[in-house]
Amino acid sequence: MVKSGAAALLQFQIQKFLGFCNFTIVFLKKKNPIKYFVKNTIANVKEILMANQKLKNIQNAIMVEKYKYKKTELILAQNSDHFFVTGRKIDQRR
């Protein structure tokens, strides 16, 4: 009688384990975490490799804005009553 109880318990535990394995397989097929991990890793590597190009683009945009700012200051200085020969003084009346 003890053997049959142990056998039933063992059979029940095997069924629970097989149910867990089935659940795990269905989850892996549905969510596919490996594919998600690979996709995110590739995106991160691309982001790291493009960082230098993005930095150059930002520096270029800053240089363009500085150029526009200097041109505006020069025009304001030339139209001011106190125009200096260099044209580099900032007009304080603004």
TAPE-V409644 format. One record per run of one state. SS is the DSSP state (A for helix, B for strand, O for the rest). FROM is the first residue (numbers start at 1). LEN is the number of residues. If there is no record, write none. Layout:
ss = [SS;SS]
from = [FROM;FROM]
len = [LEN;LEN]
This chain:
ss = [O;A;O;A;O]
from = [1;2;32;33;80]
len = [1;30;1;47;15]
